[in-house]
Every structure is written in C-alpha cells, then in structure tokens.
Amino acid sequence: MSRPGQLPVETHDDERIVCHVDADCFYAACERLREPELEGEPVVVGMGYEAGESHGAVATASYEAREHGAESAQSIEEALEHLGRRAADPKDEPTAYYRPVDMDYYERVSADVESILRASADIVRKVSIDEAYLDVTDRTDWREVEAFAGGLKAQISEEVGVTVSIGVAPSMSAAKIASDADKPDGLVVVEPGDVRSFLAPMDVERIHNVGPTTARELREMGIETAGDLAGANPDQLRDRFGERGVAVYRYARGEDDREVTPRDDPKSLSRESAFSEPIEDFERLCERVRTLAGAVADRASRKGALYGTIGIKVVEPPFDVRTRARSLSGPVDDPDLLERIAVDLLGEFDGAAVRKVGVRVSNLSFTEREQTSLAGFDDRSHSASDGGRHDEGRTDHSPEPRGQTSLQDFS
C-alpha cells in the first residue's frame, strides 16, 4: 500500500512469473569441470572427428573459440582453420582444445542442475539438456524476483560449477529472449507492461516461431524488427502466412498465454550432421551415419526408450530432403541393429551428393521393456517422405579419464 501523497506502486501480483534458465556453452563448461586448466581457453566440443581426419562437426564452441570464428554446427575442419590463425606462432602453444562429446557425463551434470531447478519451482519444463522453463509465480513476486533469480544462478554456480543465464518475464517467449539478451552469465528481468518495448528494437528473427525463411519474407514486406511486426496489419500477415502470421504478430506484442507445462516423453530421437560442402564419398557418409546411429542409440538407452522404427534423413543440393525408414516388428534397444539398418537405408544414396545426413528412431516406448525377438523383425522399408523443402540446447563429477588432444595437434 502506498503512503499519502505517493503514487501507488505497481506490483503485478496477478501476473505469471516465468524464468528461462539457459546454461552458457554447456558442453564446454562441463569439460572445464573435468579439466579446470581449460578455464579461459578456447574449447571446441565435437563429434565424428578423429586425429588425422578432416570431418566432424562442432557441437559447442566456448566464447573464447567463438571470438575467432568457431561456432556450433561448423565442421571441425573449418573451426581448425579459424583457430589455427589465432596465434602468431601456433607452435608455442595450442590454439584451442578439442574434446569429443561425452553425453553420459553431460547428462549427469545436467541432472544436478535440474535437481536445483525442481527444488526452486513448482513447475519445470526441461526442453533440452541445457535449458528449462520455470513457473515461479508461487515462489516469489515481481518485487523480489531479481534477487530470487540471482540466488538461483549463484546456487547452480556454487553447487554444480556451471554458469547459467536467466531471463524473467510474464511469458515463455519473452523469457527465452531475455535469457539470451546478456549472455554469458546474464540476468535480465522484463516486467509486465515492458515486454513490447523490450522486444521492439530486436531483429524480427528473434521472435518465437520466426525462422530464417519467414524472417526473409517479412523483410520483403518491410518488417525488419519486432516493433515493425507488432505494428503490422494482422490481416495482411494472415493472408501471407496463415494463422502462424497472427501468432507471431501476437508474440511480437508480448501476447503469449502459453502455460509452463512439463514435457511429455519425446515422440522421436534424432541426430544430424552437416558437411562443409556436399560430398559423394559413400564410405565417408557411412562412417558419419555410424557415428550418428551410435549417438542416437546412446541417447535412447539413457532415456529408457525402446524404438520400433529406424530412419535416416539425407539432404541433397540445394535443399532437397529425402527420408527413408524401416519399421520393426516390435520395440527394441539394440545399437548394433540401429547402426546396421541406418547404413542399409543409406545404400540407396550411394553416388549421390549429400550435404547433410541424420539418423532417427521413432515409435518410442517407455514402458514396454520386453524386447521383440530379433528373429521376428520385418525388413520392409518404406519412404516417410520424398523431396520437399524444409524450413528450418558443484557436485563430484568423476568420469573415467579420456585421451586429450588439442586442436593444434590436428592442424
């Protein structure tokens, strides 16, 4: 209550409070937990890359590595080219450190962060290994939420040893943008009534559900920023994009009434990897698919998932997406079978130029632990789709020691 002669203070007590928690360069941060001497050094974490090989993809690049042009989804070879020019004399010291992806370890660190989040909020929606939404409406209020989020950041840092950025807003979409607004180690609070002005100067592509293709089309309409989108004619947006046009118009205006709800079990699990340029080397494609299949199988095993369908995705120039899948007679957890079928499905593309490949399992079961007999498998293949263009995150963590190599050794 305000005192006589004072203006009333807005408390927004009836507004939801949503936090988006996003770990900064999570894989690299985990590697630094294992090797504190990597702190402050450029670190690249990737998969499908071995000493003497030129392929493989970057999963995470630390901020120090990003300063020199390394980035996620880039080929390791390209990252090497950028990082190899960092020092005047690369022989004096390594230009960066490369570590292979170790999902078992990262999942353990993620679980420790998640336990803190679940103790701090009544509703938690984990959306990936390194990010989650929290509804903390019943745990704090808008006057205290900055201190609340700051305490959460400090607890994660002290008890787990990784740094997170947190965005706070009355909606999921605004909280997500806020968490990215001051990375790394950021904390941005957007109070009710300020969401639209907070979003207004941002590039239109930052708005939820606006991908690169939609952003390009919006720019062709003269809509460059979220403020432009918020002030656009919704009827014109509906005519151009359908109901999705109206949805992104509302997001740009700060109108997002989606509730934070826990995620259901996933419908499928997949991994993809792009090449720096299209390749026709079938053996190299097979090797990449084997690597991806192993990663998918490992992820399914960690989640306790059986799979009844195994598929691959192949992207040919310019952006032609082909998928092939094989249904099994029942759900299994069989990494060797997954690899064998994925490579077999790839055989159809022997001789084709390929710019990206992926492996996917679907028809998942999380309750049926009786595996189907291998003798009963049905080897019928079918095409899920053919053609079509697609518009496209301190406790004691003590894994077994691994061989360690710097990127400098491979350049």
Secondary structure, DSSP 8 states (H G I E B T S, - for coil): ---TTS------TTS--EEEEEETTHHHHHHHHH-GGGTTS-EEEEES--TT----EEEEE-HHHHTTT--TTSBHHHHHHHHTTSSSSTTTS-S-EEEE--HHHHHHHHHHHHHHHHHH-SEEEEEETTEEEEE-TTT--TTTHHHHHHHHHHHHHHHT---EEEEEESSHHHHHHHHTTT-SS-EEE--TT-HHHHHTTSBGGGSTT--HHHHHHHHHTT--BHHHHHTS-HHHHHHHHTHHHHHHHHHHTT------------SEEEEEEEEEEEE--HHHHHHHHHHHHHHHHHHHHHTT-EEEEEEEEEEETTTEEEEEEEEEEEEE--HHHHHHHHHHHHGGGTT--EEEEEEEEEEEESS------GGG----EEEEEES-----------------EEGGGG-
